[in-house]
Amino acid sequence: MEKAKKILLAKKIAKYALFLVSMIVLNSASLNSNLQPFGFAMFFALIWCNQNIILISIIYLLSNLVLGITEVNLICCACTILMFLFFYFLHYKLRKPLNIWLILVYAFLSQIAYMYFNIDSVDGLFYCVAYIAVGLIFLLATLISFQAVLQKKFKNFTIEEYVCTFLFFAIFSLGLSSFEIFNISILQIVAIFVMLFLRKISKTSMLLCAISMGLGASLNSFYTGYLIIFCSYAMIIWVFSDKNPIFMILGLLFIDLFIGLYLQVLPIYYYQSLLAVLLPCIVFLLIPKKYINYFTSFIASGPKTNLVENVVNVASKKMNRRLLEVSEIFDELQSLFKSMGKGSLNEDEIVDTIAQEIIQKTCQDCKDKNRCLRLNNKETMKSLKNLVFLGLKKGKLTLMDVEDNFSKNCIKLNSMIPYLNELIAEYKKYENNISKADTSRNIVARSLGGVSAVLQDLAFTVTGDIKLDSQNEKDLQEELAYEGILCREILIYEKEYDTSIALLINNNNLYKNKITKIVSKVMNMQMNIVSVSSSETANFSNVLLKIKPKFDIVYGLANKTKAGSESSGDTYTFNRLDNDIFLFALCDGMGSGNSAKKASELSIGIIENLYKAGFKSETVIDCANNFLTMASSDVFTALDVGVLDLKNGILDTIKIGGALGFIKHQDNTEIIDAGALPLGILEELRPSISKTVVSHGDNIILMTDGVLDAFENEEILRNFINNIEIKNPQTMADKILNEAIHLNNQSPNDDMTVFVVRVLEKKD
């Protein structure tokens, strides 16, 4: 196991060392002596290939420092890194995937500093345009080339992929041709070595490699002789690939001498060139055949190297796209429902409508109609509208509310007032129905938006390639068999640094503690069984293990019903959700008894189910508040919600009209402030949301206002909690509750509930 870990570490170190060398080489590649836009292209291409963005950023910076860097170049390099980090983490926060075209856009924007320092004239402008254009073309070619190599290795390339790969090798060779040791060309050594490997994979690829590398060397020296000599190497290797390797080596040496000395296609021929030919051939022959076969089979294996891995990854990408498409549909539905709200009429429109209705109903057969509505129209309408306005404010009118002037002149007042009250009542009913309909649409809209957000989260959960671990699968199979546990199938896979293990275990061997211990030993990390489910195979169960979270919790609860009340209005919940998230909530229904109990149970039920469904906190609180606002005008609840991430110890607390909360650390007690008005009072709610990092031994204490009100003030309660030496959360909850009851003379004035959650760091 340790050996496998060391090999894996060595592979990672070698990989990033290769990236560093590649960036140094590409930063050395220059067109027209000063055009060097290829290093930043490699930086963006590696990040697109899902390499570690921090390590790649450091490598890019180092590659520039190694070659010597000026203050201006350092600023340009830092700008490139920081600009892309900004866009990268912006995409991460917004859960939006990066594609090739966005990479190109961000690569262009990252060169702002370069443009700033170089656009000082018309020539500088043309130079910058050429620099960025060449860099982006090379970046696009590199992205397509890398994608082709990763997916197809070196087989079944399209014309476009061949061209892009050819361009990459040419530019890489351009940079590498700048390096020599004692007049020995590093490019010559690398080119022959690569061609020797490619000859067993694809002779076409070998020939294209020779042409591209020869072209790169020719671009550096402006002599086409390098293109001729590299193509000649490829032809010799092709001809003698199946013959005795001695003939191939002699052929390469001869062609090097012949072209260099006789044809004189090179500016200067050094005899050290023979060493550059001989060295890669000797090294290649000294490499054990099994390693060569392993490497060539790996390179040439094509997309079917790991069938399961590829099938799952392709399926996850399809699922990702489909989920994002469905998410967009729900997002559009949310916008549609929001736009359907009718809203209320403005005040002037309402008054005008009711006034006109009054005139139509009561004034048409009045003998004073002409005098009121024609001769004195302005005064009559003003008085009538004032009366309507007053009625809307008061809800109901009497004769005492009518202006003296209007009451003296209107002979229909006795029939007008009852009808006006009737119209006002009908309008109030209509307005209430419209409000409820709009609230319902708002709930549906926010729910649809929540579904859209959940689907986006799922889309980013299923995306990302998995990596299978066949070596550990074999070791685990042997270890389980040694312990007498019958395991028919094992699948170990890693996704975004999260290791999961699926086992198909015989039901007679479901020794959970032993299985956990064996798996942890083989994987050299603490694992935990997260689920056991029946399988389609008779007498076997599916066992899923994941890395054990850093923290665990224990909790205690103590409550007391208000003196004389038939039931408590306080309810609570605690649930372990997916991804090692622990949810706990405490709800205090206003008052006591059955009505308060039903209100708090309704709130807790809504919140618990929405969190289980994967909705975010903002959507959960909005929906719960809207549901309660619609349900009844007197259904109000105070709410405390805690969401604890057991992997990193981050606690999110949401308080809405609840009592103060506390976090008792080792040496002090921290207050969690109370939030806004209770749920169900206002349609728009702004809860108090805080984020805290908790550690081993911390106690999170939630309570209803019945407990808080028993103490003289919050500072006395905080000091009381701070002085509790008890570690058991149940005993702590009992002690706080008993003190509150004692302060109420053993007769609680309100329902009392204390909820204590203790955070514990898991030991290996």
Number of C-alpha atoms within 10 A of each C-alpha: 13 10 8 11 12 11 12 12 12 11 12 12 12 12 11 16 13 12 19 20 14 19 27 24 23 25 23 26 27 18 16 8 8 11 17 19 24 28 23 23 26 24 23 26 25 18 18 18 12 11 12 12 18 12 12 21 22 12 20 26 21 15 23 20 15 9 11 10 14 10 8 13 16 15 15 20 23 16 18 26 24 14 16 21 16 12 16 18 11 12 13 13 9 9 14 14 15 13 9 14 10 12 23 20 11 17 24 15 15 23 20 14 17 19 19 11 14 15 15 10 9 9 11 14 14 12 17 21 14 14 20 21 14 18 23 21 16 23 27 21 23 25 26 21 24 21 16 21 19 14 15 18 18 20 18 11 17 10 9 13 20 19 16 23 24 23 22 27 22 25 26 25 29 28 27 27 24 17 14 12 8 7 13 18 20 16 23 24 18 17 23 26 18 15 24 21 17 20 19 17 19 14 17 14 19 26 22 20 26 29 23 27 31 28 27 28 28 21 23 21 15 12 16 16 21 27 20 18 23 24 22 20 23 23 18 18 25 20 12 15 16 11 11 9 15 12 15 20 18 14 19 24 18 14 16 22 18 13 18 21 15 10 10 13 17 18 11 9 15 15 14 14 18 15 16 22 24 17 13 20 20 13 10 16 13 9 10 9 11 9 10 15 13 11 13 16 14 12 19 19 16 17 16 12 14 12 10 13 17 17 12 14 18 15 14 20 17 15 17 22 17 14 21 22 16 15 24 17 14 21 19 16 18 23 14 13 18 18 12 13 16 11 12 13 10 8 10 10 10 17 22 16 12 19 22 13 15 19 16 11 13 15 19 12 10 13 11 15 17 13 12 18 15 11 11 12 14 11 13 19 17 13 17 21 19 16 21 27 20 16 21 21 11 10 13 17 19 11 12 8 13 18 13 10 11 16 16 10 13 16 14 15 16 12 11 17 21 15 16 21 18 13 19 24 16 12 15 14 12 13 15 13 12 16 17 16 17 19 20 17 19 22 23 17 24 24 20 22 23 26 22 25 22 17 23 22 18 17 25 20 13 19 20 16 18 21 18 18 14 13 11 18 20 12 14 21 19 14 17 18 11 10 12 10 20 18 20 12 12 19 16 20 19 14 15 12 9 10 19 19 21 18 21 22 26 17 16 11 16 17 11 13 10 14 23 16 14 17 23 20 15 18 20 12 15 19 23 21 19 15 11 17 10 14 13 8 12 9 12 21 21 19 21 17 21 20 18 19 19 18 20 19 18 13 20 17 20 19 20 20 21 20 15 12 15 11 17 26 28 32 24 21 15 16 14 14 15 10 12 18 17 18 20 20 22 25 28 34 29 21 18 22 19 15 17 23 22 17 27 28 21 21 29 24 15 18 23 20 12 20 17 13 14 18 22 14 19 14 21 21 24 20 23 20 26 23 20 23 20 17 14 12 10 14 22 25 30 26 32 26 26 22 22 26 22 23 16 14 21 16 20 17 22 25 27 23 23 27 24 20 22 21 23 23 16 13 8 12 19 13 14 22 17 20 20 15 19 22 30 25 18 14 17 11 17 15 22 17 18 13 14 13 12 23 17 17 16 20 27 23 25 27 29 27 19 25 28 20 18 21 18 10 10 14 11 12 19 20 12 14 20 18 12 12 9 12 12 15 22 19 16 24 24 19 17 23 25 17 17 22 20 13 16 17 11 12 15 20 19 24 25 26 28 25 27 26 24 23 22 19 16 13 7 9
